Amino acid sequence: MTIRVVFGDDSYLAREAVLSVLEPEEDIEVVATCSDYDSLRLTVDEVRPDVVLADISMPPTNTDEGIRLAAELRSLQPDVGVVILSQYAEPQFAIKLLEDSSDRRAYLLKDRVHGRSDLTRALREVAAGHSVVDARIVELLLAAQRRRDDSGFDTLTAREQEILALVAQGLSNAAIAERAVITKRAVERHINAIFWKLGLADSAHFSRRVKAALLYLGRQAG
């Protein structure tokens, strides 16, 4: 099955470069390119692609258009995946991208996309319903966490580690309760304990659940 992609970036050279990279791929087709948020949003509505590949910032504000588009599509077109290309190694952007769900979302750093395979793998993973986060983002988040309280992972009980692993898979509390054969209230108690031990209880600006999941994934990768 061909993965239909709409690409948004305000740089003409970037659009041409990505087209040249993806053109040889038999299972990936770039069906449209756009240079600003408004045209990208309209094109996605018209074309209904499988995946949107977008720069994190583009006109009109050149701030976080890619992240905002991903949030809109999550509620309006949940089957459309989003791969964000960013020049910013800022964990909060990735957290914002993934806070509702990590399904069909990817966050790549432009200067770490070293070849065709990095980009095509992300597009294929997202089209299949999975997620990809650049390891550098996880490293920065882990480093910040270690500076705060030396992570607290060693204080987690075996059950809390099991629950955290299920959180990292993107499961809801109800699904975790079913998988772990415990009540939903028990899951909530375990998750609150995890947040406290990892130093996330007072997090107000970003999703504690996503932070905990990224910290777990980073630890597993390490």
Secondary structure, DSSP 8 states (H G I E B T S, - for coil): --EEEEEE-S-HHHHHHHHHHHTT-TTEEEEEEESSHHHHHHHHHHH--SEEEEES--TTTSSSHHHHHHHHHHHH-TTSEEEEEES---HHHHHHHHSS--TTEEEEEGGG--SHHHHHHHHHHHHTT-EEE-HHHHHHHHHHHHHHHS--GGG--HHHHHHHHHHHTT--HHHHHHHHTS-HHHHHHHHHHHHHHTT-TT--SS-HHHHHHHHHHHHHH-
